[in-house]
Structures are given as C-alpha cells and as structure tokens.
Amino acid sequence: MTATAPDAVASTVSPVDRQAGLAVPRASAVWVLIAGVVGLVAAATLTIEKIELLIDPSYTPSCSLNPVLSCGSVMVTPQAALFGFPNPLIGIAAFTVVTVTGVLAVANVRLPRWYWSGLAVGTLLGTVFVHWLIFQSLYRIGALCPYCMVVWAVTIPLLVVTASIALQPATGDHADAGNAVARGVHQWRWSLTALWFTALILLILVRFWDYWSTLL
C-alpha cells in the first residue's frame, strides 16, 4: 500500500502508543537531555556565584567580564530575586526535571502525552519568565549575565522541542486537525528557533551598540 502524507510525517516523528506513551525521536530526546544538563549547570553556577557574593560583597563573579557582560551587576538587582529568593534556584528545580526527563527519553522510556504537554506548558512559562528577564536586562538593568544567557539559549529551543513532542500525530477524534498542527510545528521548529535567536541578537546589538562599537 502506498504511504499517505500523514504516514510519511508519522515516520519522521515517532508514532504514538496510547498504552506505552509517546515514542520520542532520538534527536529530540538527546536535545532535552543536553538542555537539561546545560541549564542545570548554568543555574547551579549562578547560585554558587550568588552565595559567594553574599559572603563577600566585594567578590567579583567569574562571569563579570566587562561593563556589559557583568553577572555582578545583575545579581544585586531586585529582578534577580523576583519571588524573594535567587532566581537560579527556580532554574535548578526546573532543569533537574528536564534532565531526568531527558534521561528517560534517551533510555526509550515512553512517557504519556499529558506529561509532555505539562512539560511544554512549564517550559512556556519559563520562556515567558526568561523574556521578562531579557527585557529587564536590556532596558532596566543595562547589563547582561553570561550564565543567564546560557539559560536563555537552552530554554527557547527546549520549548520548541517539547511542544513538537507533545503535539506528535494522534489518532482518534480531531486527529487530522491535531496532526496538521503537529506537522507544522515539527516542520518549522528550527526555522522558528533561528528567527527567535536572530531577533534577540539584534536587540542586544542595538541596545549596547555604543559599547560594541568601541571594540571594533
């Protein structure tokens, strides 16, 4: 029998087994694991730097490189502890979950769709928070935290990947509509990510151009 278009897409994005959960494509599973580990290391490093700064207010964080790339300038602001405690603690908790999920996915443990949907929603909330921090860094604080930027760099594509996993082709009622969304997200996910990063890089270049131009 000749494969239909939905079948062709289903062969690219692993099929759904309702009883065993979603079969995650190998590349996506590896990316979730890498994003979790990198984000966790960045969040833990920021937490350690914050502790050092609390112990010794004159301490210069390792990521304070120049007037623009300066973790120290960011860490002492109210925005760095929005909920009354250092923001990196949120990152440690969140990226621990992502890392464990990545390990399970790489090990071919099929987690249910509701789990991946929940992770995608949680990542979406994290992405909103990250963009609030980006706005604050660019237009209120006037400095960039390199370790924070690592978190930004993994959170955005992590959202795209988890969303594409959660929206894998389904069967049953409204499957065609759901599969159309899934195909669209899967097909354009990296183009969307590239445009997203391009916009952020341009914002950073424009905001701090007076400083960057002195380095040319």
Protein Blocks (a to p, Z undefined) as FASTA:
>chain_A
ZZdfklmmmmmpccddfknopcddfklmmmmmmmmmmmmmmmmmmmmmmmmmmmmmmbcc
fklmbfklcfklmmmpmklmmnopafklmmmmmmmmmmmmmmmmmnopacdfklmmmmmm
mmmmmmmmmmmmmmmmmmmnopacfklmmmmmmmmmmmmmmmmmmmgccedehklmmmmm
mmmmmmmmmmmmmmmmmmmmmmmmmmmmmmmmmmZZ
